Amino acid sequence: MQVSLPIFLLVPTIIWLITMHTLLKEKLIFASQVPQISLMNKIKLFSANTFLFWVDFFLFSMLLIPLISTFPSIYIFLITKLILLLIEDLDLYFRYFLTLYMKEKINVILLYTNPFKEFLKLLVSLIIPILIWTSYGIPTHFIYQFYLTIKAIILSVKNLYEYRKATKYLRNDFANVTQEDLDRENICIFCRTEMHLNDSKKLPCGHCHHVNCLNQWFQQKRTCPFCNFQVMSIQNGGN
């Protein structure tokens, strides 16, 4: 009975923390897309990140570690969750400072750093279950977490690969716009400014956009932003 009460309190607390991390991440993504962030919003984002970090750290260092010997399997599982949340805290701090100082490059930087973050989470998901396995038996409740981590690594590496491939095709294979194209369509759908012969490209679907705007779009999707044409599919088919 002495163990059931902490577990009863900790499990919903960790679920709440995971939800708060997700919401804060969404707010940072939104903040990276707006032209200007007010000082008050900067303070709110930083304060929320700091609050979550110290709550995670407090639970990890003060509540769980002394109780491992009482109920090792469950508590080590919770410790793993908290370590993963601490990694997410550091990632949120990283996103916050990128949003403030490198907003125009944030998506490219994250494409390169996300695989390393997911690999670090994979190491945590592997090492701690192995420690439990050697002492207490097979930790079956880690299998799903391990699957999610592997899936996230594959997705982050795939996104980086497709982005690099799409930008390579954009530079070398996609046609430059012609005067005839500009006579028909001379406003970029992204920035709503005029396109010129030396700063724009035509996608295989026929729609024209600024090269810089397409580079930013390809950081998130590899489609035509106007008609949702799958840019990578035709290139893959051509290979």
TITOR-854603 format. One record per residue (C-alpha): x, y, z. Coordinates in steps of 0.02 Angstrom, whole numbers, padded with zeros to 5 digits, always signed. Example, Ala and Ser with C-alpha at 12.3 -4.5 7.8 and 13.67 -1.06 7.14 Angstrom:
+00615-00225+00390+00684-00053+00357
END
This chain:
+00000+00000+00000+00147+00117+00027+00195+00101-00156+00022+00115-00235-00006+00296-00183+00152+00369-00266+00114+00270-00425-00065+00330-00421-00002+00509-00415+00148+00494-00531+00067+00408-00680-00064+00544-00712+00068+00676-00675+00181+00607-00811+00033+00597-00932-00002+00781-00893+00181+00825-00921+00183+00738-01091+00028+00837-01140+00107+01001-01084+00265+00963-01183+00161+00932-01339+00065+01095-01318+00224+01196-01288+00303+01120-01442+00151+01171-01546+00162+01348-01476+00347+01358-01524+00307+01298-01700+00174+01433-01715+00294+01564-01644+00424+01518-01775+00298+01555-01913+00240+01729-01859+00337+01885-01913+00363+01956-01739+00353+01885-01561+00308+02005-01421+00418+02017-01266+00276+01950-01159+00258+01795-01269+00446+01766-01263+00439+01771-01073+00289+01654-01069+00371+01526-01184+00535+01528-01088+00446+01520-00919+00338+01373-00974+00490+01279-01038+00586+01313-00877+00438+01259-00769+00420+01094-00862+00607+01061-00853+00616+01085-00664+00459+00982-00633+00534+00840-00736+00701+00856-00647+00621+00862-00475+00518+00706-00506+00669+00617-00576+00791+00660-00436+00682+00675-00281+00534+00557-00302+00579+00409-00410+00760+00362-00376+00738+00327-00188+00591+00213-00227+00674+00103-00358+00718-00032-00233+00537-00040-00174+00456-00074-00342+00596-00075-00473+00506-00119-00634+00370+00014-00625+00481+00150-00557+00621+00123-00682+00489+00132-00818+00435+00302-00748+00616+00359-00736+00638+00318-00919+00487+00423-00962+00557+00568-00862+00729+00556-00945+00643+00562-01114+00544+00714-01056+00706+00798-00999+00776+00770-01174+00618+00849-01244+00643+00996-01124+00816+01027-01194+00747+01014-01370+00612+01142-01326+00746+01261-01260+00840+01236-01423+00683+01273-01526+00649+01427-01419+00820+01505-01454+00810+01458-01638+00641+01544-01646+00716+01703-01571+00880+01712-01665+00877+01598-01818+00694+01593-01868+00729+01590-02055+00837+01433-02038+00745+01343-01897+00666+01205-02002+00829+01163-02092+00925+01155-01928+00792+01044-01850+00797+00927-02000+00981+00898-01961+00969+00891-01771+00810+00786-01752+00896+00622-01800+01026+00650-01662+00889+00687-01535+00793+00531-01584+00953+00426-01577+00986+00490-01400+00809+00440-01352+00842+00269-01430+00996+00246-01320+00893+00287-01165+00755+00169-01222+00884+00030-01245+01004+00050-01098+00876+00060-00958+00775-00093-01014+00937-00191-01029+00980-00143-00850+00809-00201-00793+00822-00361-00896+00986-00412-00817+00917-00387-00641+00730-00418-00646+00683-00504-00809+00617-00448-00979+00538-00273-00969+00395-00302-01091+00319-00130-01059+00469-00050-01149+00436-00136-01314+00308-00007-01372+00422+00139-01322+00565+00058-01417+00454+00040-01571+00402+00224-01563+00582+00280-01546+00641+00177-01695+00495+00243-01798+00538+00423-01751+00721+00400-01802+00671+00326-01970+00549+00469-02000+00675+00606-01955+00810+00530-02066+00684+00509-02207+00630+00691-02192+00810+00750-02200+00848+00638-02350+00693+00694-02446+00728+00878-02408+00906+00866-02474+00848+00771-02627+00707+00894-02663+00822+01045-02650+00947+00959-02765+00812+00932-02895+00755+01111-02871+00929+01177-02913+00974+01059-03054+00819+00981-03134+00670+01097-03118+00647+01217-03262+00678+01403-03246+00525+01510-03273+00503+01589-03444+00428+01756-03490+00276+01662-03551+00257+01583-03378+00270+01752-03294+00142+01828-03412+00022+01694-03355+00069+01687-03170+00190+01813-03094+00140+01817-02909+00219+01690-02790+00087+01602-02685+00199+01608-02530+00257+01786-02512+00129+01867-02629+00265+01965-02718+00314+01971-02900+00423+01835-02977+00565+01865-03102+00662+01759-03224+00816+01738-03114+00733+01700-02946+00596+01574-02984+00571+01393-03038+00431+01295-03121+00379+01130-03042+00333+00978-03149+00149+01018-03120+00174+01187-03206+00158+01303-03055+00293+01433-03026+00364+01494-02860+00515+01586-02792+00665+01472-02765+00688+01534-02586+00504+01506-02547+00512+01329-02616+00667+01293-02510+00571+01343-02354+00418+01242-02407+00521+01086-02441+00582+01092-02261+00407+01033-02212+00330+00952-02367+00389+00893-02536+00235+00943-02634+00177+01087-02740+00101+01212-02617-00032+01260-02744-00101+01092-02805-00019+00969-02683+00071+00880-02826+00196+00753-02757+00362+00824-02816+00465+00676-02754+00356+00545-02837+00393+00600-03014+00578+00616-02976+00583+00444-02896+00491+00374-03045+00618+00453-03160+00759+00369-03066
END
